[in-house]
């Protein structure tokens, strides 16, 4: 029978696509670090000072046990003493991990700024050693420079309530994490640490992500959000990191010891990781600014808090919208939203009296998307092997090209199949996204946020179309649902694209097969956008 609802006006159709385009921009915004601020006060984090430190620390490779690494340690001690701090060293038995396995000594350099009424200490951690071939400008001279800036600012301002420990570790690059492990297990200061901020970089640019947390979830996330002025945080990132076994950096010994804290990492441009290309000129100024400013803000926030108060351990889901608006809520709400979406989807399908066809349509969409994303992963693996030092722009160009080819191929396959089955309906797309939501929410509720909210918004939009036809309200609801989908999925696509980057300096960290995931996300995002688009003409319904 004919659908009695009138088609949307031409203006409504155009408005929908304008919203989609704008949504892409909003989705990209959290992935672009803010420009360095113009503040010149002594309490501001200074990118220029940090770059000076990076130039000296990362002038050449300085692995554990080398004379260059000893000179870096001496430089750190000198800079800490310059701002009036007493320097302590912890010598740790280590081995030449990159060489013949002979005995070496790792040296942690540290300083402690005493608080007025301490309820514990906040520790800032970063390693100053590099791999034998890499100058280590991003990994991890940026952390060293930020910590020296924290030392300067905190020493120059009125005393804070809690102690601040600056821990420059040695021997992080080898798997044993010699310096941080020894500090946590044997140094007396470790028992005072109530919160730790670990700094890392596996790229040269991009936003400073909250990548890992440890301890009572709600409380830890609150410390981040209460401090960082330029937050970039997605719970699917911390959930993926946790599902992969946790961060294997200096953060690991603290996490395993039950010490609360978080890790900040930037990771765009990761082909430079552990290579000779990781030199001072490759440090992104925007990334350094966000990394450093957020670190300083978090330290100041935690150092002026009462660390003896009860800590809320409720699991939290969170997303960043636009530049730095973080929406957070109990992760358990995703279970409720997934259940409501399931009920919505069931109602949409059953009232359409095409249950079997809708299920087949959903299977078709998922099957085609999985097949094409698998082919895309193979293509990406070949490209990454051929161009394993690709830059950021080149990498995204490949992603756009491969995804566009996949979308065109998917459209051709589905169009050909309409001779036997109806074209995938909006109801089938809602069911498809709900299956993603239900599957991920059972694995980890905080991982499911993009899928749950997208499927929920899509279900409401399809229901509104059923009731309101092509009315302005229906178009507005559809546009809102498309906005939600794009804003949530674009950062997830980007994150998995970064995981799939080639890293010739550290092949063990390459997961090129995850190149399937960004393409899969783009395909399914295209499906939901097309499914929600306002009808331009009267359609025939069964």
Backbone torsions as a table, in degrees:
resi	resn	phi	psi	omega
1	UNK	NA	161.1	179.7
2	UNK	-77.4	139.8	174.0
3	UNK	-71.7	121.0	-175.2
4	UNK	-75.3	-13.0	-177.9
5	UNK	-74.4	136.6	-178.8
6	UNK	-72.4	153.4	177.6
7	UNK	-70.1	160.8	177.7
8	UNK	-71.4	152.3	177.4
9	UNK	-68.5	160.5	177.5
10	UNK	-58.7	-38.0	179.3
11	UNK	-63.3	-39.1	178.8
12	UNK	-65.6	-40.1	178.8
13	UNK	-63.4	-45.7	179.6
14	UNK	-62.8	-42.9	179.3
15	UNK	-59.4	-39.2	178.8
16	UNK	-59.7	-48.0	-177.3
17	UNK	-70.4	-29.6	174.0
18	UNK	-63.8	-42.3	177.8
19	UNK	-61.9	-41.3	179.8
20	UNK	-60.7	-45.4	-179.7
21	UNK	-63.4	-44.8	178.5
22	UNK	-63.4	-35.8	-179.8
23	UNK	-63.3	-37.1	177.3
24	UNK	-59.5	-43.3	177.6
25	UNK	-62.3	-42.9	178.9
26	UNK	-64.9	-38.6	179.1
27	UNK	-65.5	-32.3	-179.9
28	UNK	-77.7	-27.1	-172.9
29	UNK	-52.7	-43.9	179.6
30	UNK	-65.3	-16.9	-176.1
31	UNK	-88.6	-2.5	178.4
32	UNK	-110.7	113.3	-178.0
33	UNK	-61.5	151.5	178.6
34	UNK	-69.0	153.6	176.8
35	UNK	-69.7	145.4	178.3
36	UNK	-55.1	136.9	179.5
37	UNK	-72.6	164.9	-177.4
38	UNK	-96.7	10.1	-177.3
39	UNK	-64.2	140.3	179.7
40	UNK	-120.5	5.8	179.2
41	UNK	-65.8	154.6	-178.9
42	UNK	-65.8	-18.3	179.8
43	UNK	-90.9	2.6	177.2
44	UNK	-87.3	147.2	170.2
45	UNK	-72.4	131.0	-176.6
46	UNK	-107.2	115.7	176.2
47	UNK	-64.3	-39.5	-177.8
48	UNK	-63.2	-45.6	177.7
49	UNK	-62.7	-42.0	-179.8
50	UNK	-61.8	-41.5	179.1
51	UNK	-64.3	-34.8	175.9
52	UNK	-62.0	-43.9	178.1
53	UNK	-62.7	-43.4	-178.2
54	UNK	-62.1	-40.8	-179.7
55	UNK	-60.3	-36.8	-179.6
56	UNK	-79.0	-45.4	-177.0
57	UNK	-67.1	-40.8	-174.2
58	UNK	-103.9	33.0	178.1
59	UNK	-66.7	-26.2	-178.3
60	UNK	-161.2	163.9	176.0
61	UNK	-58.0	142.7	-178.1
62	UNK	-145.7	72.1	-179.2
63	UNK	-72.5	166.2	176.5
64	UNK	-49.0	130.4	175.3
65	UNK	86.9	-6.1	-178.3
66	UNK	-85.2	157.8	177.7
67	UNK	-64.8	-33.6	177.8
68	UNK	-64.7	-37.1	178.6
69	UNK	-67.2	-34.9	176.7
70	UNK	-64.2	-38.1	178.8
71	UNK	-67.8	-35.9	175.9
72	UNK	-63.4	-43.2	178.8
73	UNK	-60.7	-40.8	179.0
74	UNK	-65.4	-38.0	178.5
75	UNK	-63.8	-44.1	178.5
76	UNK	-59.7	-45.9	-179.8
77	UNK	-61.2	-41.2	-179.8
78	UNK	-64.0	-43.2	-179.7
79	UNK	-65.5	-39.3	177.7
80	UNK	-65.6	-40.0	178.6
81	UNK	-67.5	-31.8	179.8
82	UNK	-61.8	-33.1	179.0
83	UNK	-93.2	13.0	172.2
84	UNK	90.0	17.0	-177.8
85	UNK	-98.8	146.8	174.8
86	UNK	-86.4	129.3	-175.6
87	UNK	-97.0	136.7	174.9
88	UNK	-122.7	145.4	179.0
89	UNK	-120.6	141.5	174.4
90	UNK	-119.8	115.4	-179.9
91	UNK	-91.8	133.4	-171.9
92	UNK	-128.6	131.4	175.0
93	UNK	-67.4	130.2	-178.4
94	UNK	-141.8	179.4	177.4
95	UNK	-129.1	158.1	178.9
96	UNK	-76.3	83.5	-172.5
97	UNK	-62.2	-36.3	-177.6
98	UNK	-90.7	-5.6	-177.1
99	UNK	-118.1	-124.6	-173.2
100	UNK	-93.0	5.5	178.9
101	UNK	80.4	10.3	-179.6
102	UNK	-70.3	164.4	-177.0
103	UNK	-71.7	136.6	176.2
104	UNK	-134.9	172.0	175.6
105	UNK	-122.4	122.4	172.3
106	UNK	-90.5	144.7	-176.8
107	UNK	-127.5	111.7	172.0
108	UNK	-79.8	133.1	175.6
109	UNK	-108.6	129.6	-174.9
110	UNK	-148.1	158.3	175.9
111	UNK	-145.9	155.9	-177.7
112	UNK	-132.1	127.4	177.6
113	UNK	-103.0	116.0	-172.4
114	UNK	-77.2	137.5	178.2
115	UNK	-89.5	171.6	-177.3
116	UNK	-79.9	-34.7	-178.4
117	UNK	-149.6	66.6	-168.5
118	UNK	-65.0	135.3	170.7
119	UNK	-108.8	12.2	-178.4
120	UNK	149.2	-170.8	-179.3
121	UNK	-129.8	148.2	171.0
122	UNK	-107.2	128.3	-178.2
123	UNK	-108.0	134.6	172.6
124	UNK	-108.0	128.3	-170.3
125	UNK	-126.7	136.1	173.0
126	UNK	-159.7	150.1	-178.0
127	UNK	-100.0	146.8	-177.8
128	UNK	-105.2	-6.7	177.0
129	UNK	-82.5	160.3	177.3
130	UNK	-126.9	176.0	172.0
131	UNK	-76.4	166.0	-176.3
132	UNK	-63.0	-23.4	-176.4
133	UNK	-106.0	-12.6	-172.5
134	UNK	-105.8	133.5	172.0
135	UNK	-63.5	-24.8	175.3
136	UNK	74.0	36.8	-178.6
137	UNK	-64.4	-47.4	176.7
138	UNK	-82.9	-44.3	-179.2
139	UNK	-110.9	89.5	14.6
140	UNK	-144.3	36.0	178.3
141	UNK	-63.3	-27.4	175.6
142	UNK	-61.2	-41.1	178.2
143	UNK	-63.3	-43.5	180.0
144	UNK	-59.8	-46.4	-179.2
145	UNK	-63.9	-41.7	178.3
146	UNK	-62.5	-42.4	-179.5
147	UNK	-65.8	-36.0	175.4
148	UNK	-66.1	-35.6	175.2
149	UNK	-67.1	-40.7	175.7
150	UNK	-60.0	-43.5	178.5
151	UNK	-59.5	-44.4	-179.2
152	UNK	-64.2	-48.0	-175.9
153	UNK	-66.3	-48.9	-176.5
154	UNK	-65.5	-35.4	179.2
155	UNK	-69.7	-24.5	-174.3
156	UNK	-95.6	-3.9	-177.1
157	UNK	-111.5	167.6	177.0
158	UNK	-54.8	146.0	-175.9
159	UNK	-56.6	142.7	175.7
160	UNK	-87.8	171.6	-177.9
161	UNK	-71.4	-47.0	-174.2
162	UNK	-101.8	161.0	176.4
163	UNK	-70.1	148.1	173.7
164	UNK	-119.3	121.6	179.6
165	UNK	-106.8	127.8	176.5
166	UNK	-106.2	111.2	-174.4
167	UNK	-114.6	103.8	175.5
168	UNK	-94.0	105.0	-174.0
169	UNK	-88.6	154.7	175.2
170	UNK	-115.4	151.5	176.0
171	UNK	72.3	34.2	175.8
172	UNK	-80.1	-34.2	-174.1
173	UNK	-59.4	-43.5	174.3
174	UNK	-66.0	151.6	-177.1
175	UNK	-54.1	-33.4	-177.5
176	UNK	-66.2	-13.5	-177.5
177	UNK	52.2	59.1	-170.6
178	UNK	-54.3	-50.5	-173.2
179	UNK	-68.3	-51.3	-176.7
180	UNK	-67.1	-37.3	178.9
181	UNK	-62.8	-44.0	-180.0
182	UNK	-65.5	-38.4	179.1
183	UNK	-62.5	-49.9	-177.1
184	UNK	-64.0	-39.0	-174.1
185	UNK	-84.7	-26.9	-168.8
186	UNK	-131.1	-17.1	-176.0
187	UNK	-86.9	136.0	-176.9
188	UNK	-62.8	-26.1	179.3
189	UNK	-67.1	-24.6	-175.7
190	UNK	-58.7	-33.6	-179.2
191	UNK	-67.2	-16.8	-179.6
192	UNK	-92.1	-12.4	-174.5
193	UNK	-73.9	120.4	177.3
194	UNK	-105.1	-15.8	-178.8
195	UNK	-155.0	137.2	-179.3
196	UNK	-127.1	140.1	173.1
197	UNK	-118.4	113.4	178.7
198	UNK	-104.1	136.9	-175.9
199	UNK	-114.3	130.6	179.0
200	UNK	-142.8	167.9	173.1
201	UNK	-153.2	131.7	174.9
202	UNK	-121.3	22.3	177.9
203	UNK	-150.1	-159.8	-178.0
204	UNK	-124.6	-7.7	-176.8
205	UNK	-159.1	-171.1	-179.8
206	UNK	93.9	172.0	-177.4
207	UNK	-70.2	153.9	173.0
208	UNK	-83.6	102.5	-177.3
209	UNK	-83.8	146.5	159.8
210	UNK	-78.9	107.5	-173.6
211	UNK	-104.8	-20.9	-176.7
212	UNK	-152.9	145.7	174.4
213	UNK	-132.2	158.7	175.0
214	UNK	-143.6	142.3	179.3
215	UNK	99.3	-166.4	-177.5
216	UNK	-59.6	115.1	-165.9
217	UNK	-59.9	-53.7	-177.8
218	UNK	-58.0	-43.6	-177.9
219	UNK	-66.2	-43.5	-179.1
220	UNK	-64.5	-45.8	179.0
221	UNK	-62.4	-37.1	177.7
222	UNK	-62.8	-36.1	178.4
223	UNK	-65.6	-40.0	178.2
224	UNK	-65.4	-51.2	-176.9
225	UNK	-69.4	-31.4	179.2
226	UNK	-71.7	-20.6	-177.7
227	UNK	-105.9	-57.5	-169.6
228	UNK	-60.5	125.8	178.8
229	UNK	-86.3	-17.4	178.7
230	UNK	-126.7	62.2	-174.6
231	UNK	-70.4	143.8	168.1
232	UNK	-134.6	103.1	-171.7
233	UNK	-143.5	131.5	176.5
234	UNK	-135.7	127.6	-177.3
235	UNK	-67.6	-22.3	176.8
236	UNK	-67.2	-26.5	177.3
237	UNK	-69.4	-50.6	-179.9
238	UNK	-66.6	-32.3	178.4
239	UNK	-67.9	-43.8	178.2
240	UNK	-62.1	-44.4	178.5
241	UNK	-58.6	-41.9	179.5
242	UNK	-67.5	-41.9	-179.9
243	UNK	-66.2	-27.3	178.4
244	UNK	-81.5	-0.4	176.0
245	UNK	109.6	1.5	177.2
246	UNK	92.8	156.4	-179.2
247	UNK	-64.8	128.4	179.6
248	UNK	-100.4	55.7	-179.8
249	UNK	-123.0	-164.9	175.3
250	UNK	-62.5	-13.9	177.6
251	UNK	-70.4	-28.0	-173.5
252	UNK	-60.2	-47.9	-179.3
253	UNK	-60.4	-36.3	178.5
254	UNK	-68.6	-44.8	179.4
255	UNK	-59.8	-45.7	-178.4
256	UNK	-67.7	-23.6	177.4
257	UNK	-85.8	0.6	177.9
258	UNK	81.2	19.6	179.7
259	UNK	-90.0	129.6	-178.0
260	UNK	-71.7	150.8	176.5
261	UNK	164.8	-167.4	-176.6
262	UNK	-150.9	163.7	178.2
263	UNK	-125.2	136.5	177.7
264	UNK	-113.8	133.1	-176.0
265	UNK	-143.8	141.3	164.4
266	UNK	-114.8	145.8	-167.1
267	UNK	-142.7	5.0	174.5
268	UNK	-71.5	145.9	-179.1
269	UNK	75.0	33.3	-173.1
270	UNK	-72.2	-7.7	172.2
271	UNK	-58.6	-18.1	177.5
272	UNK	-78.8	-13.1	-173.6
273	UNK	-56.6	124.7	177.2
274	UNK	61.7	28.7	177.5
275	UNK	-123.2	170.9	178.2
276	UNK	-64.9	-16.1	179.2
277	UNK	-75.0	-10.8	-179.2
278	UNK	-82.1	69.0	-176.9
279	UNK	-112.9	167.4	-174.4
280	UNK	-54.5	-36.1	-179.1
281	UNK	-67.3	-11.9	-178.9
282	UNK	-97.7	6.5	179.0
283	UNK	-82.6	121.7	177.8
284	UNK	-70.7	122.9	-176.7
285	UNK	-65.1	-38.1	178.3
286	UNK	-64.5	-42.3	179.7
287	UNK	-63.1	-44.2	179.1
288	UNK	-61.2	-42.0	-179.8
289	UNK	-62.4	-49.0	-179.5
290	UNK	-65.0	-44.4	179.2
291	UNK	-56.7	-48.7	-175.6
292	UNK	-74.1	-43.0	-178.9
293	UNK	-64.4	-44.1	178.4
294	UNK	-62.8	-41.5	179.4
295	UNK	-60.6	-49.3	179.9
296	UNK	-60.1	-44.5	-179.6
297	UNK	-61.5	-43.1	-178.7
298	UNK	-66.2	-42.8	179.0
299	UNK	-60.5	-46.7	-179.8
300	UNK	-62.7	-38.4	-179.7
301	UNK	-66.5	-50.1	-177.4
302	UNK	-68.8	-37.1	-177.3
303	UNK	-69.3	-15.7	176.4
304	UNK	-107.7	16.8	-179.2
305	UNK	-103.7	160.4	173.5
306	UNK	-87.2	106.0	-175.3
307	UNK	-83.0	5.6	177.0
308	UNK	-97.3	-7.6	-178.4
309	UNK	-68.5	155.8	177.4
310	UNK	-57.6	149.0	-175.7
311	UNK	-118.3	125.3	-178.3
312	UNK	-77.9	122.8	-177.7
313	UNK	-100.9	11.5	-179.3
314	UNK	-58.7	126.8	176.0
315	UNK	-60.2	140.1	-173.2
316	UNK	-123.1	141.4	170.2
317	UNK	-109.5	144.5	-178.0
318	UNK	-155.9	151.1	176.9
319	UNK	-139.8	153.6	176.2
320	UNK	-107.0	129.2	-178.9
321	UNK	-113.7	139.8	-179.8
322	UNK	55.4	-141.5	-173.1
323	UNK	-68.0	-52.8	-175.5
324	UNK	-159.7	38.9	175.8
325	UNK	-95.1	114.0	-177.8
326	UNK	-102.9	123.6	174.8
327	UNK	-103.0	122.9	-178.4
328	UNK	-130.9	149.9	-178.0
329	UNK	-161.4	162.7	178.9
330	UNK	-57.6	131.7	-177.6
331	UNK	-60.4	-26.7	178.6
332	UNK	-60.9	-23.1	178.2
333	UNK	-63.5	-26.1	178.3
334	UNK	-64.5	-32.9	176.3
335	UNK	-63.8	-43.5	179.1
336	UNK	-64.6	-45.1	-179.4
337	UNK	-63.5	-38.9	178.7
338	UNK	-64.5	-40.2	178.7
339	UNK	-65.6	-42.6	178.7
340	UNK	-64.0	-40.3	178.7
341	UNK	-64.4	-38.7	177.3
342	UNK	-60.2	-41.5	177.9
343	UNK	-66.2	-42.8	175.9
344	UNK	-56.5	-51.0	-176.5
345	UNK	-60.8	-42.7	179.4
346	UNK	-61.7	-43.0	178.7
347	UNK	-63.0	-41.6	179.6
348	UNK	-63.0	-41.3	-177.0
349	UNK	-73.3	-48.0	-175.0
350	UNK	-66.0	-37.7	-179.0
351	UNK	-74.6	-12.7	177.9
352	UNK	-88.6	-10.1	177.6
353	UNK	58.2	34.2	177.7
354	UNK	-135.7	43.5	-173.1
355	UNK	-56.9	-49.4	-177.7
356	UNK	-64.8	-44.1	-179.6
357	UNK	-63.2	-41.7	-179.9
358	UNK	-62.9	-41.4	177.8
359	UNK	-62.3	-41.4	179.4
360	UNK	-66.4	-38.3	176.9
361	UNK	-61.4	-43.7	179.8
362	UNK	-62.3	-43.9	178.6
363	UNK	-61.6	-40.2	179.0
364	UNK	-61.7	-48.6	-179.7
365	UNK	-59.5	-48.1	-178.6
366	UNK	-64.3	-43.6	-178.8
367	UNK	-62.1	-45.0	179.1
368	UNK	-65.1	-43.2	-179.1
369	UNK	-63.8	-42.4	178.8
370	UNK	-64.8	-42.6	-179.7
371	UNK	-62.8	-45.6	-178.3
372	UNK	-69.6	-37.4	178.5
373	UNK	-69.1	-32.6	174.2
374	UNK	-63.8	-42.6	176.3
375	UNK	-64.3	-36.8	178.3
376	UNK	-65.1	-38.3	178.5
377	UNK	-63.3	-40.1	177.3
378	UNK	-64.4	-43.3	177.8
379	UNK	-61.1	-44.6	-179.8
380	UNK	-63.4	-39.9	179.9
381	UNK	-60.9	-41.5	177.9
382	UNK	-66.4	-43.1	178.4
383	UNK	-62.7	-44.2	-177.7
384	UNK	-67.0	-32.1	176.2
385	UNK	-70.5	-33.1	179.1
386	UNK	-78.0	-39.7	-177.0
387	UNK	-123.1	69.2	-174.7
388	UNK	-80.3	-0.7	175.2
389	UNK	-116.9	25.5	-177.1
390	UNK	-58.1	146.9	176.0
391	UNK	-83.3	177.2	-176.1
392	UNK	-63.6	-47.0	-178.1
393	UNK	-63.7	-44.0	179.2
394	UNK	-61.3	-41.8	-179.2
395	UNK	-61.1	-45.9	179.3
396	UNK	-68.6	-31.7	177.5
397	UNK	-62.1	-42.5	177.2
398	UNK	-62.9	-42.3	-179.3
399	UNK	-61.4	-45.2	-179.7
400	UNK	-62.8	-44.4	-177.7
401	UNK	-65.4	-46.8	-179.3
402	UNK	-65.2	-40.6	-179.5
403	UNK	-67.3	-40.9	178.5
404	UNK	-61.7	-42.4	177.5
405	UNK	-62.7	-40.3	179.3
406	UNK	-65.6	-40.0	-179.9
407	UNK	-65.0	-44.3	179.2
408	UNK	-63.4	-42.0	179.4
409	UNK	-64.4	-43.7	178.1
410	UNK	-59.7	-44.2	-179.6
411	UNK	-61.6	-40.6	179.9
412	UNK	-65.2	-42.2	-179.8
413	UNK	-64.8	-46.0	-177.9
414	UNK	-68.2	-36.3	179.2
415	UNK	-65.9	-41.7	178.2
416	UNK	-62.5	-35.3	-175.9
417	UNK	-75.9	-14.8	-178.8
418	UNK	-65.5	-14.9	176.1
419	UNK	-65.9	-23.7	-179.2
420	UNK	-109.6	-40.4	-179.2
421	UNK	-118.8	155.2	171.7
422	UNK	-62.7	151.1	176.4
423	UNK	-60.0	149.1	-179.9
424	UNK	-52.7	126.0	-175.8
425	UNK	-91.6	164.5	174.4
426	UNK	-55.6	-37.7	179.0
427	UNK	-62.2	-39.8	179.8
428	UNK	-65.8	-36.8	178.7
429	UNK	-68.8	-38.9	175.7
430	UNK	-60.7	-44.9	178.7
431	UNK	-61.3	-41.8	179.7
432	UNK	-59.2	-48.2	-179.7
433	UNK	-69.0	-33.5	177.4
434	UNK	-66.0	-37.2	176.9
435	UNK	-61.7	-40.1	175.4
436	UNK	-62.7	-43.0	-180.0
437	UNK	-63.4	-47.0	-178.0
438	UNK	-64.4	-40.7	-179.3
439	UNK	-65.9	-46.0	-178.0
440	UNK	-73.0	-33.9	-178.0
441	UNK	-68.4	-27.5	177.1
442	UNK	-76.9	-27.0	176.7
443	UNK	-76.6	-49.6	-178.2
444	UNK	-161.8	109.7	-175.3
445	UNK	-54.5	-37.9	-177.9
446	UNK	-73.0	-18.0	175.9
447	UNK	-74.9	-26.1	-168.2
448	UNK	-83.6	-6.1	-171.4
449	UNK	-48.4	-52.5	-178.6
450	UNK	-60.9	-37.3	-177.8
451	UNK	-74.1	-42.7	-178.6
452	UNK	-63.6	-50.1	-176.2
453	UNK	-69.1	-35.6	177.5
454	UNK	-65.7	-46.7	-179.4
455	UNK	-65.6	-37.8	179.3
456	UNK	-64.6	-47.0	-180.0
457	UNK	-64.4	-40.1	-180.0
458	UNK	-65.1	-40.6	179.3
459	UNK	-62.2	-41.6	178.3
460	UNK	-64.5	-40.8	-178.7
461	UNK	-65.4	-42.0	179.5
462	UNK	-66.7	-39.3	177.6
463	UNK	-63.9	-40.2	179.0
464	UNK	-64.2	-38.4	178.1
465	UNK	-63.3	-39.8	179.4
466	UNK	-58.9	-41.7	-172.9
467	UNK	-86.9	-32.6	-170.1
468	UNK	-113.3	-3.3	179.1
469	UNK	61.2	-133.9	-177.4
470	UNK	-95.9	25.3	-178.0
471	UNK	-66.3	164.9	178.6
472	UNK	-59.5	-41.1	-179.9
473	UNK	-61.4	-42.5	179.6
474	UNK	-62.3	-41.7	179.5
475	UNK	-66.3	-39.4	178.8
476	UNK	-63.0	-43.4	178.9
477	UNK	-63.9	-43.4	178.3
478	UNK	-62.5	-41.4	178.6
479	UNK	-63.7	-39.9	177.7
480	UNK	-64.0	-40.2	178.9
481	UNK	-66.4	-40.9	177.0
482	UNK	-63.4	-38.9	177.1
483	UNK	-59.9	-46.7	178.5
484	UNK	-58.6	-47.4	-177.7
485	UNK	-60.2	-49.1	-176.2
486	UNK	-66.0	-46.9	-176.7
487	UNK	-62.4	-34.1	-179.1
488	UNK	-81.9	-36.8	-172.2
489	UNK	-84.7	-32.8	-179.2
490	UNK	-55.6	-48.3	178.1
491	UNK	-63.3	-34.2	178.5
492	UNK	-67.2	-41.8	176.0
493	UNK	-57.9	-45.9	-179.6
494	UNK	-62.2	-43.9	-177.1
495	UNK	-61.8	-46.3	-179.5
496	UNK	-69.9	-28.2	174.1
497	UNK	-65.5	-37.7	178.2
498	UNK	-68.4	-37.6	177.5
499	UNK	-61.1	-30.2	-174.7
500	UNK	-87.6	4.5	-176.4
501	UNK	-68.4	146.3	173.1
502	UNK	-70.0	142.0	178.1
503	UNK	-135.5	81.8	-175.6
504	UNK	-61.2	-23.9	178.3
505	UNK	-78.9	-13.4	-179.8
506	UNK	-152.5	73.6	-176.8
507	UNK	-58.4	-25.2	-180.0
508	UNK	-62.6	-23.3	-178.9
509	UNK	-92.0	-2.3	178.2
510	UNK	-76.4	134.0	173.2
511	UNK	-132.7	67.7	-172.5
512	UNK	-60.5	-27.7	-179.2
513	UNK	-63.2	-23.3	177.8
514	UNK	-69.2	-2.3	172.1
515	UNK	-61.2	-16.8	175.4
516	UNK	-68.7	-32.1	-170.8
517	UNK	-69.8	-44.3	177.6
518	UNK	-63.3	-37.0	178.7
519	UNK	-68.2	-40.3	176.2
520	UNK	-59.9	-43.8	178.9
521	UNK	-62.2	-41.1	-179.8
522	UNK	-67.2	-41.4	178.4
523	UNK	-60.5	-49.1	-177.7
524	UNK	-70.5	-30.3	174.7
525	UNK	-66.4	-42.4	176.7
526	UNK	-60.2	-39.1	179.4
527	UNK	-61.4	-45.4	-176.8
528	UNK	-71.0	-35.2	177.4
529	UNK	-63.3	-44.5	179.8
530	UNK	-68.8	-36.0	-179.6
531	UNK	-67.5	-31.0	-176.8
532	UNK	-90.8	-9.0	-175.9
533	UNK	-60.3	142.5	179.9
534	UNK	-62.2	140.0	179.3
535	UNK	-67.1	133.3	-179.8
536	UNK	-92.9	-8.3	-178.5
537	UNK	-155.3	168.0	177.4
538	UNK	-68.1	134.7	-178.8
539	UNK	-110.5	160.0	178.4
540	UNK	-98.2	125.3	178.8
541	UNK	-107.9	149.5	-179.8
542	UNK	-69.0	NA	NA
